[in-house]
Amino acid sequence: MKKVLYIIGLVILVASCSTYRKVQVIKDALSKNDSTSTELVSKKPKVDSAAIVKGILQKIELAKIDFVTMNAKFKVDYETLKNADNYIVNVSIQKDKAIYLTVRGALGVIGLKALINKDSVVLIYPLSKKVERKPLSFLQEVLKIPFTFSTVQDLIVGNPIFMENTKVVSFKTNNGKLQVGLTGALFKSLIILSEDNTKVLNLKLDDIDFNQHRTCDITYSDHTSYAKFQFPQYRDISIAAINKLAIHMEVKEYSFDEPLKYTFAVPKPGKRK
């Protein structure tokens, strides 16, 4: 069980609302500088609010943090129905190729190192000198969420996940924030954006297959500007499938596009299970 909890730490993987007002929602956000008289406004063609919302989401997708390398230190707290713990996790990522993670527990002792690449996971236990090699599907088995390498990478970097190939099915504003309902191949999702529509504040995923009973709720906060991107330094992740898991990730330090700091050599041969 301890092994599974370590990996969970690594993969660091709505109130009362007004009725839907498909035109008013986006007109307010996009027409703040429009000083045209009411008479002239009434003569304008109808605003295609759905198209505007789609355009906003496309901008969010384009604003995903892009990088070549990333180094970061996370404080990770997790809680299940049976226990809770916290770790310090050092991460180095070579985009689209490899993710290196080093997990330290109490007293700074390294309990686990992991290398995640496109199709496999290598687990190294320094204290027992044990090495395991597993397919990438191992992460899916642990968390019960269909993670790909790109999904894990986005989750660590702080990009929204499972937004590809989705379509808008609903939208509204609540307390000045745009809420958009999407549907995709695997999940129905609800996205809450910041008041200026530049940051994702919350992403809730519900499995389209009711038999799976999978939900994932992610809150992003304390965004800081990096180049043209918004980097969330706090993430709260709640996953419910067969079991429940809560993860809090706090970024202690980070850098992009610098030499990798936390890489390590993988012993050979390793034991595969």
Secondary structure as UniProt FT lines:
FT   HELIX           2..10
FT   TURN            22..23
FT   HELIX           24..30
FT   TURN            32..33
FT   HELIX           38..41
FT   TURN            42..43
FT   HELIX           49..62
FT   STRAND          69..80
FT   STRAND          84..94
FT   TURN            95..97
FT   STRAND          98..104
FT   HELIX           106..108
FT   STRAND          110..117
FT   STRAND          120..125
FT   TURN            126..129
FT   STRAND          130..135
FT   HELIX           137..143
FT   HELIX           149..157
FT   TURN            164..165
FT   STRAND          167..174
FT   TURN            175..176
FT   STRAND          177..183
FT   STRAND          187..193
FT   TURN            195..196
FT   STRAND          200..207
FT   TURN            210..212
FT   STRAND          215..226
FT   TURN            227..228
FT   STRAND          229..240
FT   STRAND          244..256
FT   STRAND          271..272
//
